[in-house]
Amino acid sequence: MVVVDASEFGAGGFDPKQWINAALDARHPSEPLDRFLADAEERLRAAADDAAAALERDSGDALRRVPLACRDALRLRDDAVALRAHLASVLQSLNLAEGSSAESIAALAQIDTVKQRMEAAYTTLQDAAGLAQLSQSVEDVFSSGNLPKAAETLATMRHCLSAVGEVAEFANVRKQLEVLEERLDEMVQPRLVDALSNRKVDAVQDLRGILIRIERFKSLEAQYTKIHVKPLKKLWEDFDLKQRASRVDMEKLGGESINDLSFSSWLPNFYDETLLYLEQEWKWCLTAFPEEYKSLVPKVLVETMSELNSSFVSRVNIATGDVVPETRSVSKGILDVLSGDLPKSTKLQNKHLQALIELHNMTGTFARNIQHLFSESHLAVVLNTLKAIYSPYETFKARYGQMERAILSAEMASIDIRGAVPRGVGAQGIELSETVHRMEESIPQMIVLLEAAVERCIGLTGGSEADELVIALDDIMLQYISYLHEALKSLRIVCGLESDALKKDSGLEKREAQRLVDVSEEEEWSIVQDLPLGGRAALDIAAIRLSDLPEKSRKLLTVLEQSKDPRFHALPLTSQRVAAFSDTVNELVYDVLISKVRQRLSEVARLPIWSSVEEQGGLPLPSFSAYPQAYVTSVGEYLLTLPQQLEPLAEGISGNEAGNDEAQFFATEWIFKVAEGATALFMEQLRGIHYITDRGAQQLAADIEYLNNVLSALSMPIPPFLSTFHACVSTPRDQISDLGPPYSSVLLFANNELLFYCIRGYFRIIINFIAFAVCYSNKALFAILYFIRVSTACLLALLSQFYRPGLVFLILLGLDITSHWFQMYSSFLSGKTSHKDVKHTGNWLLKLYYGYRPFMAFCCVSCEVLYIILFLFADEKSTSLLSVCGGILNQSPLIVLVFVSTLIGWAVKQLTNIIQMKTAADACVVYDLKRSK
């Protein structure tokens, strides 16, 4: 039997064929197929009829309900409209009620104001009536001796006076009140003194209430401070009493030395007793003055330190002098030494400052205990108290830079770096070694001195005087480097280089790297701390002191910000001098190593072998190969022994694998420097040979070949100039043309170049003669034919006649000639091959001018073009230079652009001329000074 499930037919993916096949698969095998299909068809038809009947029934019911639902919806809409109208009427009623309520509230507020004013007037009238009555009865209250009642009466009178204000009728009452308050204060004081002295808590509190009632608590504070400062001053004066007793005992013993009481040993006891006394007062005031004890007890200490300040400074000063016999004998200290009251032989020593720091550390311990005791007080009160504790040392801290500079100078003077003393010639090596050894040992000693200075700065000032410390360290380091420079000068004399110092190797660029002192910003400024007063932990020495020195605080913070820059140097002058000293050391080492080479090669250009001619004998002689001469073999042997000479130095540098590499590089670098210097010296001597014969050329070829072999043995490349020279001198005269490029081109180019320069020179002269011949008749042709420096001089002379003032152009002419003459002459004195060699000049503009040819061409052409423009625009009617320039600026934009551009180039050219003249003149002066020495 087939079961029909309507839900299967409603599925989205229903397949009739699949449903029929599934039904057939589910039939019983014994049931006939046609009967099963007929039964299934019947059941499907019955199910379809049932579905149609149910649909028809439900549709009819729905059609009957729709009219009823429409009537219900219309009824609901009408109800909503009615409700909306009702709500609108209610809202309108509320708006009307709100308006009337606001008016009522405003009226009530006005009535309340009137009521309050009437009550205030009533109260004032009552106070005025009471004030008049009190002013009449106050004398009776004072006569009764009832101080609380008198205080209450005066407080009421003050209140009444504040109520009536500035009324003329009560002016006398105000004066009477002040007199009465002063009178009551005087009556309270004796009782207050007795109560405070005998620690009567109840009486003190009653009297405190009276004084507070009449606003005279300041008098209680002053009286309390006055009473409790006396015991502390007595503790302080106990030191003088003990010292007097000690002197009396010493006199009784007939002047025999006994253990004298020192201030440094007595001060901790004074601080301990003071701290104990303040702790007791703190506990007592906690009961007697529960609201004011946090400020009363600190004020006692502040007033005490204020009164003891001058005496404290004097005792500290004398105590610092007691540690050194020279100052102890005259009872003087640091301040006396700094002020110059003592003989010049008495110097400030490290012991003086160490004694001061020890006393300061004792005070610092006391300050920390006080900070802990007053921890409940306001931060400003604690800060003010700590300032008072440290105030005696402010006089010394203000002169810290002077003290540190004096101590470092004295300690640095004790370091002996002058090991070079007059000795015999044979002791030169010992003398040199001793001097270098002392210079080397002085470096760690100076480091220890500087580190001790940093520790002293932190110990005494907490780093607040870091700026003064930096200045002192910079000055001391400059002095130390100056001493090292003097020692280097003595070494030059010992090494016999005093005359060689004037000689500079032309054409040799010394690659001496400047070694600056690499100090990290953390190491440079670790002594300075950031000091915000944001909490109690910040109350250290520096913060306490800098709170009253805002300018110094800003300065230190600025330096701290600058220290974040990697280019920052805390000791700028020292870093520059260290770099200069490094260059001086390198120069000395180079001069020492090259001195033998310079000595051997000094007369090579003037050797007679170069111009010698073979003697013609009657019989033919066999030709022998030339051997290197003694001068070049000695130079070669010296260069080959350099690795062995530098080996001990390299061993001193190496300490590990990285050190070995560094030492190897160091030695190789210096070997290359000396070899390059020797090659440059040899080249200069070769350039000085004016004439050479075939025999001389053969000998020179042998010398050059030997030097080339030495350079190859040192793993150095052969300079092209030396190779070319060797090829030329080793070739017979008649075969030079067969060498081929590039050797033959050297001589060919030299001959052709000489001919070309001659032709060009004469051509220029002819052209300029023609240009100046037509300068008045044809200015345009003159501008085309005009060039070379002599023409510029003539043109400036013409412009001086066209314009006023003409002296301007003559000055420009003189400046140009003078600056170039000085530059040529200084180049000649320095041994330079060209006046354009400005590598050793320190001025950047001069280096740019001669080092960058387009820039030099722009400046020179700008001058020439500017002068031509002024010549072309010269007018007989107007000789004013300014008016002609103004007329040029009114021309076409192209002319204005050319004029302004040439004006800029002209200005740069004149500035370069001035710098060139100054630099060259300085070089001439230095040369004269060195030659005079």
Secondary structure, DSSP 8 states (H G I E B T S, - for coil): -----HHHHTSTT--HHHHHHHHHHHS-TTS-HHHHHHHHHHHHHHHHHHHHHHHHHHHHHHHHHHHHHHHHHHHHHHHHHHHHHHHHHHHHHHHHHHHHHHHHHHHHHHHHHHHHHHHHHHHHHHHHHHHHHHHHHHHHHHHHT-HHHHHHHHHHHHHHHHHH-S-GGGHHHHHHHHHHHHHHHHHHHHHHHHHHHTT-HHHHHHHHHHHHHTT-HHHHHHHHHHHHHHHHHHHHHHHHHHHHHHHHHHHHTTS-------HHHHHHHHHHHHHHHHHHHHHHHHHH-TTTHHHHHHHHHHHHHHHHHHHHHHHHHHHHHTTSHHHHTTT--HHHHHHT-S-TT----HHHHHHHHHHHHHHHHHHHHHHHHTTTS-HHHHHHHHHHHHGGGHHHHTTHHHHHHHHHHHHHHTS---------GGGHHHHHHHHHHHHHHHHHHHHHHHHHHHHHHHHHHTTTTHHHHHHHHHHHHHHHHHHHHHHHHHHHHHTT-TTGGG---TT-------------HHHHTTT------SSGGG-SHHHHHHTT-HHHHHHHHHHHHHTTSTT--SSHHHHHHHHHHHHHHHHHHHHHHHHHHHHHHTTGGG-GGGG------SS----------HHHHHHHHHHHHHHHHHHHHHHHH--SHHHHHHHHHHHHHHHHHHHHHHHHHHHHHHHT-----HHHHHHHHHHHHHHHHHHHHTT----HHHHHHHHHHTS-GGGGGGS-TTHHHHHHHHHHHHHHHHHHHHHHHHHHHHHHHSTTT-HHHHHHH--SHHHHHHHHHHHHHHSBSTHHHHHHHHHHHHHHHHHHHHHHHHT-S-TT--TT---HHHHHHHH-HHHHHHHHHHHHHHHHHHHHT--SS--BHHHHHHHHHTS-HHHHHHHHHHHHHHHHHHHHHHHHHHHHHHHHHHHHHHHH-
